[in-house]
Amino acid sequence: MGKSAASVFPEPVGAINRAFLPLMISGIASLCISVGSRSFLATHSCNLSFSSVKGYTGVPFSMSSIFFSCRLHITLAIKLIRKYGYNYLIRYLVVNIPTEDEIVDAYHALIDLEYRKYVNSNERFEDSWHSYNEAIGIISSCLSKPPTEAGEIFRDLLERGFIVRIGGDKYRTLHFDIAYRASNIRIEHGSLRYPLEAKVYVRDEEIPRFDDHPFAALRDAVDPEVYEALEYAIFKDVNPREPGRIAGFSDFQLRAIRALLKGDKRAYILIAPTSGGKTYAFLIPILAKIIEAKLQGGEGEKRVKALIIYPRKALERDQLNKIIAILYRINYYFKHVKGLNTEITIGIDDGETPWERGVRSRTSYRGAICPYSDGSLEYFVASGFKGIRCRHCGRRFDWIYGYREQIWSEKPDILITNVWTLDFRLPSRTIEHDYALFKGLSIIVLDEAHVYQSLLGGNVRYLLKRLKLASSGEPMIVLSSATISKPEEFGKNILDLEPSKEFEVVEAGKKRAKKKVVYLIMAVHPQRSWETAVYELALLLATVFKYRGLQSVIFIDSLRELYRVHSQMLRVAALYYQEPKDHFDANIVADPDDPYNYQVYMKRGDTFDPYNTPIEIYNYVKLHHANVKDREIIEREFVDGRLGVLISTSTLELGVDYPNVSIVATIGIPFMLESIPQRIGRAGRDRKKTLNTTLAIILLRNTPLELYYLYKPEDLIEGYRKKDIPVAWRNIAVKKYHALFTVFDEMARNGIDTCILRTDGRLKDLDEFVYKILDFIDKTKEKLAVLASRTERDEDPPQEVVEDIRRELRAIPKRVEEWRKAHDTILDAYGVLANVRKLARRLTVLAWKIGDRDLERESREMLGLIWRATSG
């Protein structure tokens, strides 16, 4: 078979192999230039500009600069050959450099090898490892490569930290090794482990590849001028260094884009897996239609053209950054390429959007990032300007609307919000009459639509109908999700439209790429605390981040338990007991295959200081929830790779893109089984940094329902596919609520104070307000018919429901009078009880002084009765 790669090449091979090939090419180029072009350069002052070349956005450069660079590269190449020998040159001329796809496939093949050993050894983690020769054999077989090239791939994985050496000729993949040590968590060496039982399941989950169609495939779907603007803003080849650009489309994306641009249906449902490119599938049609209108000279009256509704504020911020970067490039194109004085505008309207008087300079704007300098965007107030600017470069962004009055009056082209804010805006006189914010709305997008189920789903169904009334038109509706099991049925219930006839489902088909998911399902020992297991897991994952660079998210649904784990347990363990110092103490644990040993994650040159490193590891772990302080800063640091572990509620569950995350832990079974694939979908996205590999840890607590999933993991992983998504649109309380608020909406559109926002007037006379509502019920009957079901028989049509509301409203004045009398009676009773309490206290003191124990006991019993009466 010949020598192994280790015997052919010296040890430092991996340190320079990535740098040597471009050096060699540059050296050859330098020789060619020096031989064939030296006389030419001596007689001509040559400047070559690539500014006319499509895709190049840099500055002109000279041949002399190329000459100098090539001479520098060839000199360095000669030094490297002298130091390490000519084997490097032979190697790069003979051996192919492995592609990223080959490295990913090789890593997945090694995981499959370890999983087979795990299964064949009666689920013993200790036997799940491979030798060097086994790894070379598997890689060679998987990729059809000779042993030398397989050895290079294995060495590459080892250098990048994805292979862990566990002593001698024993190796384990990083994800499998973390699972091994996580399944054996204990607070001290030799003690009982916290997981009573742990099982591993390895699955291949398909992910899309965005090279099914080139970007140019968009040409036949939009006008040439629109395509040119989109290409400038989104196409990767224009500037490969800019993040957020794309090189092509998946088949699903292109089908969705064409369907939305065609727009021959009233609604569309986009179904694709997490990280499946759904955002671009609905964003590109939105941008195409707005760009077309702008290029045609605008549309006169300002109006919101696209309303994008997200279920989480973290998702709002994540998507806002992506959209801002694209709009910055489009607006630059309008101004500097086309010479147009127009811009696409954007704003977020939700509970965190300040009123104009509440805007303060240097306050962070949603944690957003400047698309020009990567600085932080902030509110800025100066003479003649109140808006958004970059803290770093000082650029002002007039096209980002930052406060409520500006959003409502200027009407951004793209408005981001959520259903709860929307429910407060529709019945507002300020919104509907003074600004007519939603009039002329063209498209409504509900991202992560699977969240809208049960009562919330019923409310969203009627909210969309009310939004249609506010728009005075027929806006196209787009639902997007990764976990809608029966989209036709769900769409019929939440949209009240007929499948195929009135709305279309665009679903991702068979994908070519694979993501390897290692599921570790653990049940905590009944005599052990699951909170302790979680903080020990957090220490392990933070250690992995420090030495191997993989980020993690731990989901805990309870806010109280989240703080308990982090503040009371993890903080004490790391700062007071210097954990995980024992895991690095060779006197306590020396065997690298001992699951208590964390030294195996240290690479050459790494150190562990028992006093400072635990503090550093603790600082890599942060909390994340809806109201956490400095939430935007935490998210930015996590994206930038300065934090390693986030312990989060469900705020990071939906749609958020953190490409370096490779490990996701879920503590307990979430309320909705859809949450499991959504959370796991946060990980393994970046092909280079995570090798499209996810470790999904699910920690079961000691309840019969949760322990069931230890033996039926398929019900946990695929359970959401088997169940319907309920939409409670028949619920009578939901119907009454929206029937009443449809009347409120109509009052607001007619300029009547509805007392919803601070600018909508104040309630002065309840009886008068009730009579106004009763009066408008008759005027709104035609509008109420919009709420009626179109696709199924409705047992409680809105006309009947509104009559119930009318009767209840007419009874309100009488009831208020009864409540007022009851309130006065209660106040009088409390006054009497207060006097009796004072008397009982004095009697107790008197009885104690005169020594009458019976009287003292009776007085104390009376005080107890009074306390229970007033506190219950």
URHUZI-V29996 format. One record per run of one state. SS is the DSSP state (alpha for helix, beta for strand, coil for the rest). FROM is the first residue (numbers start at 1). TO is the last residue. If there is no record, write none. Layout:
BEGIN
ss:SS from:FROM to:TO
ss:SS from:FROM to:TO
END
This chain:
BEGIN
ss:coil from:1 to:4
ss:alpha from:5 to:8
ss:coil from:9 to:12
ss:alpha from:13 to:36
ss:coil from:37 to:37
ss:alpha from:38 to:43
ss:coil from:44 to:46
ss:beta from:47 to:48
ss:coil from:49 to:60
ss:beta from:61 to:62
ss:alpha from:63 to:84
ss:coil from:85 to:86
ss:alpha from:87 to:94
ss:coil from:95 to:99
ss:alpha from:100 to:120
ss:coil from:121 to:124
ss:alpha from:125 to:127
ss:coil from:128 to:129
ss:beta from:130 to:130
ss:coil from:131 to:131
ss:alpha from:132 to:143
ss:coil from:144 to:146
ss:alpha from:147 to:159
ss:coil from:160 to:162
ss:beta from:163 to:165
ss:coil from:166 to:170
ss:beta from:171 to:173
ss:alpha from:174 to:182
ss:coil from:183 to:194
ss:beta from:195 to:207
ss:coil from:208 to:212
ss:beta from:213 to:214
ss:alpha from:215 to:221
ss:coil from:222 to:223
ss:alpha from:224 to:234
ss:beta from:235 to:235
ss:alpha from:236 to:238
ss:coil from:239 to:245
ss:beta from:246 to:246
ss:coil from:247 to:247
ss:beta from:248 to:249
ss:coil from:250 to:250
ss:alpha from:251 to:262
ss:coil from:263 to:266
ss:beta from:267 to:271
ss:coil from:272 to:277
ss:alpha from:278 to:295
ss:coil from:296 to:305
ss:beta from:306 to:309
ss:coil from:310 to:312
ss:alpha from:313 to:337
ss:coil from:338 to:345
ss:beta from:346 to:348
ss:coil from:349 to:355
ss:alpha from:356 to:358
ss:coil from:359 to:363
ss:beta from:364 to:369
ss:coil from:370 to:375
ss:beta from:376 to:382
ss:coil from:383 to:384
ss:beta from:385 to:390
ss:coil from:391 to:395
ss:beta from:396 to:397
ss:coil from:398 to:399
ss:beta from:400 to:401
ss:coil from:402 to:403
ss:alpha from:404 to:410
ss:coil from:411 to:413
ss:beta from:414 to:417
ss:coil from:418 to:418
ss:alpha from:419 to:426
ss:coil from:427 to:428
ss:alpha from:429 to:435
ss:coil from:436 to:442
ss:beta from:443 to:447
ss:coil from:448 to:448
ss:alpha from:449 to:451
ss:coil from:452 to:453
ss:alpha from:454 to:471
ss:coil from:472 to:475
ss:beta from:476 to:481
ss:coil from:482 to:486
ss:alpha from:487 to:495
ss:coil from:496 to:498
ss:beta from:499 to:499
ss:coil from:500 to:502
ss:beta from:503 to:507
ss:coil from:508 to:512
ss:beta from:513 to:524
ss:coil from:525 to:529
ss:alpha from:530 to:548
ss:coil from:549 to:550
ss:beta from:551 to:556
ss:coil from:557 to:558
ss:alpha from:559 to:575
ss:coil from:576 to:580
ss:alpha from:581 to:584
ss:coil from:585 to:598
ss:alpha from:599 to:601
ss:coil from:602 to:612
ss:alpha from:613 to:619
ss:coil from:620 to:620
ss:beta from:621 to:624
ss:coil from:625 to:630
ss:alpha from:631 to:639
ss:coil from:640 to:644
ss:beta from:645 to:648
ss:coil from:649 to:649
ss:alpha from:650 to:652
ss:coil from:653 to:660
ss:beta from:661 to:667
ss:coil from:668 to:673
ss:alpha from:674 to:680
ss:coil from:681 to:686
ss:alpha from:687 to:690
ss:coil from:691 to:692
ss:beta from:693 to:700
ss:coil from:701 to:703
ss:alpha from:704 to:711
ss:coil from:712 to:712
ss:alpha from:713 to:717
ss:coil from:718 to:718
ss:alpha from:719 to:722
ss:coil from:723 to:726
ss:beta from:727 to:727
ss:coil from:728 to:731
ss:alpha from:732 to:749
ss:coil from:750 to:765
ss:alpha from:766 to:779
ss:coil from:780 to:780
ss:alpha from:781 to:787
ss:coil from:788 to:797
ss:alpha from:798 to:810
ss:coil from:811 to:811
ss:alpha from:812 to:850
ss:coil from:851 to:852
ss:alpha from:853 to:871
ss:coil from:872 to:872
END
